[in-house]
Amino acid sequence: MNIPGSDLKGVVSCLDFLRESKIGLKTDLTGKKVMVIGGGNTAMDSARTALRLGASKVSIIYRRSREEMPAWKDEIHEAEEEGIHFELLRNPVKFAGADGRITRVVIIKMALGEPDASGRRKPSEVQGSEYTEDVDFVIEAIGLSPTTSPFSKELALEKDGRIKTHETTLQTEIPWIFAGGDSVSGSSTIIEAAGQGKRAAFYMDKYLQGLELTDFEFGDKLPAVDKKKVLSRTDIKLKPALDEKVRPVAERIRDFKEVEFTFTEEEVHRSADRCLDCSNCRECHQCVSACPAYAIDFSEKKEIVRAYASSVIIASGFNLFNAANKPQYSFNQLPNVIDSMQMDRLIAPTRPYNNVLRPGDGKTPGNIAYVLCTGSRDSSLENFRSCSVAATNNPICSQICCMYSLKQAQLLMGALPMADITIYYMDIRAFGKGYEEFYQQSKSMGVNLVKAKVARIKGKEDGKGDVVLRIEDVETGQVKDMTHDLVVLSVGMMPENAVLKSFKDGSPALDQYNFIKQIDLQLNPSRTSVEGVFVAGTSAAPMDIPDSILSAGAAASEVAAYLSQQ
């Protein structure tokens, strides 16, 4: 601490004290008064170790309040349980002794001011508040400072002596020197220091390859999900955490055996069952082992690739309409109202449950309804203030909803032979080759097609999870309430034009529906308003797979003709 008396016998460093205790050179503290200076985890370890070495009283002196104490709460709680005394807003100013050994500590009271660089309030001495305490042994567990002074002439240092590095790459101002650990972050844990070493090695490898470091993202972790979105879900059931099992205080302070007990197998299962499936991936990496094509690599990250081209084809695809933008359909509110992409996952050969089950209760549905044109051919969307601009007023037909709904209906009849499948539609648009025959085949298989407008979807009041559709039957003019086990919303296409933000000197124009405008639809359907930039597939308009393939071929031929003229 560099205060008078620090060289007296009985004043030791926390690291020396803990190391000697660990290797068997335990100091006999029987009946002695021990004082620990500091408020971190190492201070807690030192205090609890001193108690187990026989000290009659152990006190922790900390210059800030409990709220600013950096030690983990569990460590502080267990130390208090074991009888450690906390003297807060106190700081030693002098060690005194007799015959070269410490016997007293002069302590001054502290007051907290404004926050410092660490975010904690800065302590200042209260003049005239000094007092003296008797003590036999003092352990200094204050913050350790990095030994970076040998590098001060070569590397830039922070005010507190830490080495300045790039926040992400850990590269110093000298490009071929990287730094990590306590010399960069200050006092931390071994795990954090090892993690920074791994990060530095990753970017050193990129540097040695002559690559741009900021083009690469370190780590194989998936990005964190939005906490607010997870907690706003209605399917989360809160379960109490298991209480920690620890040895009785009177027993554990006598030795250095483990304080906390491990869980039984049953308790491990109960505790794991509390975990939230936040993002449908818990990073167990079992998929990596199971994939026969070795197609999954968690280490792959976003990588910026720079390319030079004389022409560009925009084929960025489309967005699916978010059914939550039609609040009257209760999507994300009723668990048994899903969209077509969710149903596609349920009926896929690699489906998660090896069966088609409804999400609300795992029941096999026997009466399934499809609602076509959800988000398509619908100008009423602009009446809902909750809709985003991209979701408003979408009067065009998506061209794919009718046929993919009929396809799913046929697959469901194979997976659930006893189920009733009803499709509520405004018009069936089966315009492609073989599409009309597929439509007629679906009807002959028993798919029930009802020409109707669906006004509202709500849950049945009996609490069994069934869903009630308020419909207007177009052919009879009647308004009916129809009950189903499961409702599938056949969502339509929305334009995906975010790629246009990449254009710096003028981007291609959009049409009235916010798709990329085809300026010569009849003769050069792939041309856009920007020379050398062409469009293909659903970036230009809603279309199915055959039409997208034709569009891609047309774009390729137009690009070839354009390049031949350059």
C-alpha positions in Angstrom: 0.0 0.0 0.0 3.0 2.2 0.2 2.1 3.8 3.6 4.2 4.1 6.7 4.8 0.7 8.4 4.2 -1.5 5.3 7.6 -3.2 5.9 6.6 -4.4 9.4 6.5 -8.2 10.0 2.9 -9.4 9.8 2.0 -7.2 6.8 1.7 -9.5 3.8 0.5 -9.6 0.2 -2.7 -11.5 -0.4 -1.1 -13.5 -3.3 1.8 -14.6 -1.1 -0.6 -15.5 1.7 -2.9 -17.5 -0.4 -0.1 -19.2 -2.3 1.7 -20.3 0.9 -1.6 -21.6 2.4 -2.2 -23.6 -0.8 1.2 -25.3 -0.9 1.2 -26.2 2.8 3.1 -23.3 4.3 0.1 -22.3 6.4 0.6 -19.4 8.8 -0.6 -20.2 12.3 -3.1 -17.5 13.1 -4.7 -19.1 16.2 -6.2 -16.5 18.4 -5.0 -13.6 16.4 -6.8 -10.5 15.1 -6.5 -10.3 11.3 -7.3 -7.4 9.1 -7.8 -7.7 5.3 -7.5 -4.5 3.2 -9.6 -4.6 0.0 -13.1 -5.4 -1.3 -12.6 -7.9 -4.2 -12.9 -11.6 -4.4 -9.3 -12.1 -3.4 -10.0 -10.1 -0.2 -12.9 -12.5 0.5 -10.6 -15.5 -0.1 -7.9 -14.1 2.1 -10.4 -13.4 4.9 -12.0 -16.8 4.8 -8.6 -18.5 4.6 -7.4 -16.6 7.7 -10.5 -17.7 9.6 -9.8 -21.3 8.8 -6.2 -20.9 10.0 -7.5 -20.1 13.5 -7.9 -16.3 13.6 -10.2 -15.2 16.5 -11.4 -12.1 14.5 -11.1 -11.3 10.8 -12.1 -7.8 9.6 -12.3 -6.5 6.0 -11.5 -2.8 5.6 -12.8 -1.3 2.4 -12.7 2.4 1.4 -16.0 2.5 -0.4 -19.6 1.3 0.4 -21.0 -2.2 -0.1 -22.6 -1.1 -3.4 -19.2 -0.3 -4.9 -17.5 -3.5 -3.6 -16.2 -5.5 -6.6 -16.5 -8.9 -5.0 -19.2 -11.2 -6.1 -22.4 -11.1 -3.9 -22.2 -14.8 -3.1 -18.7 -14.4 -1.8 -19.7 -11.4 0.4 -22.7 -13.3 1.7 -20.8 -16.5 2.6 -18.0 -14.4 4.2 -20.6 -12.7 6.4 -22.2 -16.0 7.2 -18.9 -17.3 8.5 -18.4 -14.3 10.8 -16.2 -12.0 8.8 -16.6 -8.3 10.0 -16.9 -5.6 7.4 -15.7 -2.1 8.1 -16.8 0.0 5.2 -15.8 3.6 4.2 -12.5 3.1 6.0 -8.9 3.2 4.9 -5.6 2.5 6.7 -3.2 5.4 6.7 -0.4 4.0 8.9 0.8 0.7 10.3 2.5 0.8 13.7 4.2 -1.9 15.7 6.8 -2.9 18.3 10.0 -4.8 17.9 9.5 -4.7 14.1 6.1 -6.5 14.2 2.7 -4.9 13.5 0.5 -4.3 16.5 -1.8 -1.4 15.5 -3.4 0.2 12.4 -4.3 3.9 12.1 -7.6 4.1 10.1 -9.3 7.1 8.7 -13.0 7.4 7.7 -13.9 8.0 4.1 -16.7 9.8 2.2 -17.9 9.1 -1.3 -17.9 11.8 -4.0 -18.6 11.7 -7.8 -18.0 8.6 -9.9 -14.5 8.0 -11.2 -13.4 6.3 -14.4 -14.5 2.9 -13.1 -18.0 4.1 -12.6 -17.7 3.8 -8.8 -17.9 6.9 -6.6 -14.5 8.3 -5.7 -13.7 8.1 -1.9 -12.1 11.0 -0.1 -10.7 11.2 3.5 -12.7 12.8 6.3 -10.2 15.0 8.0 -9.9 14.5 11.8 -11.6 11.1 11.7 -8.6 9.0 12.4 -8.7 6.2 15.0 -6.6 3.2 15.9 -7.3 -0.5 16.0 -5.2 -3.3 17.5 -4.2 -6.0 15.0 -1.8 -9.0 14.8 -1.8 -9.7 11.1 -2.6 -7.6 8.0 -3.3 -8.9 4.5 -3.1 -6.4 1.7 -5.7 -7.3 -1.0 -5.9 -4.0 -2.8 -6.1 -3.7 -6.6 -3.0 -4.9 -8.4 -1.5 -2.6 -11.0 0.0 -3.9 -14.3 3.8 -3.9 -14.6 3.8 -2.1 -17.9 6.4 0.5 -17.1 9.2 -1.2 -19.1 7.0 -0.6 -22.2 6.2 3.0 -21.6 8.8 4.3 -24.1 7.6 2.0 -26.9 3.8 1.7 -26.3 1.1 4.1 -25.5 -0.3 3.6 -22.0 -3.5 4.6 -20.3 -3.4 7.0 -17.3 -3.6 4.0 -14.9 -0.7 2.2 -16.6 -2.7 -0.2 -18.8 -1.5 -0.7 -22.4 -3.7 1.0 -25.0 -5.0 -1.4 -27.6 -7.8 -1.6 -30.2 -11.0 -2.5 -28.5 -11.7 -5.5 -30.8 -8.4 -6.7 -32.2 -6.1 -5.9 -29.2 -3.6 -4.4 -31.6 -1.3 -1.7 -30.1 -0.2 1.4 -31.8 2.7 -0.6 -33.1 0.9 -2.9 -35.7 3.0 -6.0 -35.0 2.5 -5.9 -31.2 -0.6 -7.1 -29.6 -1.5 -7.1 -25.9 -4.0 -8.7 -23.5 -4.8 -9.8 -20.0 -4.4 -7.7 -16.9 -2.0 -5.4 -18.7 -4.9 -4.3 -20.9 -8.1 -4.8 -18.9 -6.7 -4.3 -15.4 -7.4 -6.8 -12.6 -9.6 -9.6 -14.0 -9.8 -13.4 -13.9 -7.6 -16.1 -15.4 -10.5 -17.0 -17.7 -10.8 -13.5 -19.0 -7.0 -13.2 -19.6 -7.0 -16.6 -21.4 -9.9 -15.4 -23.6 -8.0 -12.2 -24.5 -4.9 -14.3 -25.4 -7.1 -16.4 -27.7 -8.5 -13.2 -29.3 -5.1 -11.7 -29.8 -3.8 -14.9 -31.4 -6.8 -14.8 -33.8 -6.0 -11.3 -35.0 -2.2 -11.9 -35.0 -2.9 -14.7 -37.5 -4.9 -12.3 -39.8 -2.1 -9.7 -39.5 0.6 -12.2 -40.5 -1.6 -13.1 -43.6 -1.7 -9.4 -44.6 -5.4 -9.2 -44.1 -7.5 -6.2 -42.8 -8.2 -7.1 -39.2 -11.5 -5.3 -38.9 -13.0 -7.4 -41.7 -13.1 -10.4 -39.4 -15.2 -11.2 -36.3 -13.6 -13.2 -33.6 -15.3 -16.2 -31.8 -17.7 -19.0 -32.6 -20.6 -17.8 -30.4 -23.9 -16.9 -31.9 -25.0 -13.3 -31.3 -27.0 -12.7 -28.2 -30.8 -12.5 -28.6 -32.8 -9.5 -27.6 -33.7 -9.8 -23.9 -36.9 -7.8 -24.2 -38.2 -10.0 -27.0 -37.6 -13.2 -25.0 -39.2 -11.9 -21.8 -42.2 -10.6 -23.8 -43.1 -14.1 -24.9 -46.3 -15.6 -23.5 -45.0 -19.2 -23.5 -42.4 -18.7 -20.8 -43.2 -20.4 -17.5 -41.2 -19.1 -14.6 -39.8 -21.8 -12.4 -38.0 -21.1 -9.1 -34.2 -21.6 -9.0 -32.9 -24.4 -6.9 -31.4 -23.3 -3.6 -27.6 -23.7 -3.3 -26.6 -26.5 -1.1 -23.7 -25.5 1.2 -22.1 -27.1 4.3 -23.1 -25.6 7.7 -21.0 -22.6 8.7 -19.8 -24.2 11.9 -18.5 -27.2 10.0 -17.0 -25.5 7.0 -14.8 -22.9 8.8 -12.8 -25.7 10.3 -11.2 -26.9 7.1 -10.5 -26.2 3.5 -12.9 -28.7 2.0 -15.5 -27.6 -0.7 -18.2 -25.3 0.7 -20.8 -25.9 -2.0 -22.3 -29.3 -2.7 -22.9 -30.5 -6.3 -26.5 -31.2 -7.6 -27.9 -34.7 -7.9 -28.9 -35.9 -11.3 -32.5 -35.1 -10.7 -31.6 -31.6 -9.5 -29.5 -31.1 -12.6 -32.5 -31.9 -14.8 -34.8 -29.6 -12.8 -32.3 -26.8 -13.0 -31.7 -27.3 -16.8 -35.4 -27.4 -17.4 -35.6 -23.7 -16.2 -33.4 -22.6 -19.2 -35.2 -20.5 -21.8 -35.0 -21.6 -25.4 -34.2 -18.0 -26.4 -33.2 -18.5 -30.0 -33.9 -22.1 -30.8 -30.2 -22.8 -30.4 -28.4 -23.6 -27.2 -25.0 -24.0 -28.9 -24.7 -27.6 -27.9 -23.1 -28.2 -31.3 -24.8 -31.6 -31.6 -25.9 -30.6 -35.1 -22.2 -30.3 -36.1 -21.7 -34.0 -35.3 -25.0 -35.1 -36.8 -24.7 -33.3 -40.2 -23.6 -35.9 -42.7 -22.4 -33.2 -45.1 -20.3 -31.4 -42.5 -22.1 -28.2 -43.5 -22.2 -26.6 -40.1 -19.3 -24.5 -38.9 -19.9 -22.3 -35.8 -16.5 -20.7 -36.3 -17.6 -19.0 -39.5 -18.4 -15.3 -39.0 -19.3 -12.3 -41.0 -16.5 -11.6 -43.4 -16.2 -8.5 -45.6 -15.2 -9.4 -49.2 -14.2 -6.7 -51.6 -14.9 -7.4 -55.3 -14.7 -5.4 -58.5 -17.2 -5.8 -61.2 -18.4 -4.1 -64.4 -22.0 -5.1 -63.9 -24.3 -6.2 -61.1 -27.4 -8.4 -60.9 -29.6 -7.7 -57.9 -31.2 -11.0 -56.9 -31.7 -10.4 -53.2 -35.0 -12.1 -52.9 -38.0 -11.1 -50.9 -39.3 -10.7 -47.4 -42.2 -12.7 -46.0 -45.1 -10.7 -44.5 -45.0 -10.6 -40.8 -48.5 -11.9 -39.8 -48.2 -9.9 -36.5 -49.0 -6.8 -38.6 -52.6 -8.1 -38.9 -53.4 -8.0 -35.2 -57.0 -9.2 -35.8 -55.4 -12.6 -36.7 -53.8 -13.1 -33.2 -50.5 -14.3 -34.6 -47.9 -14.4 -31.7 -50.9 -14.2 -29.3 -52.5 -17.6 -29.8 -50.0 -20.5 -29.8 -52.1 -22.5 -32.2 -52.1 -19.8 -34.9 -48.9 -20.2 -36.9 -47.6 -19.0 -40.3 -46.9 -21.1 -43.4 -43.1 -21.2 -42.8 -43.7 -22.7 -39.3 -46.0 -25.3 -40.8 -43.4 -26.0 -43.5 -41.0 -26.9 -40.7 -43.5 -29.2 -39.0 -44.2 -31.2 -42.1 -40.6 -31.4 -43.4 -39.0 -34.9 -43.4 -36.5 -33.6 -40.8 -39.3 -32.2 -38.6 -38.4 -31.6 -35.0 -41.0 -33.9 -33.3 -41.2 -36.7 -36.0 -44.9 -35.8 -36.1 -47.2 -32.9 -36.8 -48.1 -31.4 -33.5 -49.8 -28.1 -32.6 -47.5 -25.8 -30.6 -50.0 -25.0 -27.8 -50.2 -28.4 -26.1 -48.4 -31.0 -28.4 -51.8 -32.4 -29.5 -52.0 -33.9 -33.0 -54.4 -31.6 -34.8 -57.5 -33.1 -36.5 -59.0 -30.0 -38.0 -56.6 -27.6 -39.7 -57.4 -24.3 -41.4 -55.4 -22.3 -43.9 -56.1 -18.5 -44.3 -54.9 -17.4 -47.8 -53.8 -13.9 -48.8 -52.4 -13.0 -45.3 -50.6 -9.8 -46.2 -51.4 -10.0 -49.9 -54.1 -8.2 -51.8 -54.9 -6.2 -48.7 -55.0 -2.4 -48.7 -56.6 -2.4 -45.2 -53.2 -2.9 -43.6 -52.5 0.8 -43.8 -55.3 1.4 -41.3 -53.3 -0.2 -38.5 -50.9 2.2 -36.8 -48.9 -0.8 -35.6 -47.8 -1.6 -39.1 -44.4 -0.6 -40.4 -44.2 1.3 -43.6 -43.1 -1.8 -45.5 -46.2 -3.7 -44.3 -48.8 -1.2 -45.3 -51.1 -1.2 -48.3 -50.0 -4.4 -50.2 -52.7 -4.8 -52.9 -50.7 -7.2 -55.2 -50.9 -11.0 -55.3 -47.9 -12.9 -54.1 -48.4 -15.6 -56.8 -47.1 -18.4 -54.6 -49.5 -18.6 -51.6 -52.3 -20.6 -53.2 -50.0 -23.3 -54.6 -47.7 -23.7 -51.5 -50.8 -24.0 -49.3 -52.3 -26.7 -51.6 -48.9 -28.5 -51.5 -48.8 -28.3 -47.7 -52.5 -29.5 -47.6 -51.6 -32.6 -49.6 -48.5 -33.3 -47.4 -50.7 -33.0 -44.3 -53.2 -35.5 -45.7 -50.4 -37.9 -46.0 -49.0 -37.2 -42.6 -52.4 -37.0 -40.9 -54.8 -39.2 -42.9 -57.8 -38.5 -40.5 -57.3 -34.8 -40.4 -59.8 -32.3 -42.0 -58.0 -29.6 -44.1 -59.9 -26.4 -44.9 -58.6 -23.6 -47.0 -60.3 -20.2 -46.8 -59.5 -18.2 -50.0 -60.6 -15.1 -52.0 -59.5 -16.6 -55.4 -57.4 -19.6 -56.3 -54.8 -18.5 -58.8 -53.4 -21.7 -60.3 -51.9 -20.1 -63.4 -48.7 -22.1 -64.1 -48.1 -25.3 -66.1 -49.8 -28.2 -64.3 -51.1 -25.9 -61.5 -54.8 -26.2 -62.3 -54.4 -30.0 -62.4 -52.7 -29.9 -58.9 -55.6 -27.7 -57.6 -58.2 -30.2 -58.9 -56.2 -33.1 -57.5 -56.2 -31.4 -54.0 -60.0 -31.1 -54.2 -60.5 -34.7 -55.2 -58.2 -35.8 -52.2 -60.7 -34.1 -49.9 -59.2 -30.7 -49.2 -62.2 -28.4 -48.3 -62.0 -25.1 -50.1 -64.2 -22.3 -48.9 -64.4 -19.0 -50.7 -64.6 -16.6 -47.8 -63.1 -13.5 -46.1 -61.6 -14.0 -42.6 -62.4 -11.0 -40.4 -61.0 -12.1 -37.1 -59.3 -15.0 -35.3 -59.6 -15.6 -31.6 -59.2 -18.3 -29.0 -62.1 -20.5 -27.9 -63.2 -19.6 -24.5 -63.2 -23.1 -23.1 -59.4 -22.9 -22.7 -58.6 -26.1 -24.7 -56.5 -24.2 -27.2 -58.9 -24.4 -30.2 -59.2 -21.4 -32.5 -62.4 -19.7 -33.8 -62.4 -17.9 -37.2 -65.1 -15.3 -37.9 -65.6 -15.6 -41.7 -67.9 -14.2 -44.4 -68.9 -17.0 -46.8 -68.8 -15.2 -50.1 -71.0 -17.7 -51.9 -73.9 -17.6 -49.3 -73.3 -14.2 -47.8 -73.5 -15.7 -44.3 -71.2 -14.7 -41.4 -70.1 -17.8 -39.5 -67.8 -18.8 -36.6 -65.7 -21.8 -37.6 -63.7 -23.7 -35.0 -60.3 -25.4 -35.8 -57.5 -27.1 -33.9 -54.8 -25.3 -35.7 -54.8 -22.3 -38.0 -52.1 -21.6 -40.6 -51.7 -18.1 -42.1 -50.4 -18.2 -45.7 -48.3 -15.1 -45.7 -47.3 -13.4 -48.8 -44.3 -11.7 -50.3 -43.0 -8.3 -49.4 -40.3 -6.4 -51.3 -36.7 -6.7 -50.1 -34.8 -3.6 -51.2 -32.4 -3.0 -48.3 -29.5 -3.8 -50.8 -30.1 -0.4 -52.4 -28.5 1.2 -49.3 -25.2 -0.1 -50.7 -25.3 2.2 -53.7 -23.4 5.4 -53.0 -24.0 7.3 -56.3 -27.6 6.8 -57.0 -29.6 3.5 -56.6 -32.1 1.8 -58.9 -35.6 3.2 -58.8 -38.5 1.4 -57.1 -41.9 0.8 -58.6 -45.2 1.7 -56.9 -45.0 -1.5 -54.8 -41.4 -0.9 -53.6 -39.9 -3.7 -55.8 -37.0 -2.7 -58.0 -38.4 -1.1 -61.1 -38.0 -2.9 -64.5 -37.8 0.1 -66.8 -38.3 -1.9 -70.1 -40.5 -4.8 -69.0 -41.3 -5.9 -72.5 -37.9 -6.0 -74.3 -35.3 -5.8 -71.5 -37.1 -7.0 -68.3 -33.9 -7.1 -66.3 -32.8 -3.5 -66.9 -33.0 -1.0 -64.0 -32.7 2.8 -64.0 -28.9 2.5 -63.3 -26.7 1.5 -66.2 -24.9 -1.8 -65.7 -27.3 -2.8 -62.8 -29.8 -5.5 -63.6 -32.5 -7.3 -61.5 -33.7 -10.9 -61.4 -36.3 -12.9 -59.5 -38.4 -11.7 -56.7 -36.3 -8.5 -56.3 -38.3 -7.3 -59.3 -41.8 -8.7 -58.5 -43.5 -11.6 -56.8 -42.9 -14.8 -58.8 -42.6 -18.6 -58.2 -39.5 -20.7 -58.7 -40.0 -21.5 -62.5 -40.5 -17.8 -63.2 -37.5 -16.9 -61.1 -35.3 -19.3 -63.1 -36.5 -17.7 -66.3 -35.8 -14.2 -64.9 -32.3 -15.3 -63.9 -31.6 -16.6 -67.4 -32.8 -13.3 -68.9 -30.7 -11.2 -66.6 -27.6 -13.3 -67.4 -28.1 -12.9 -71.1 -28.6 -9.1 -70.7 -25.5 -8.8 -68.7 -23.5 -10.7 -71.3 -24.8 -8.4 -74.0 -24.0 -5.3 -71.9 -20.4 -6.5 -71.2 -19.8 -7.3 -74.8 -20.4 -3.7 -75.7 -18.0 -2.2 -73.1 
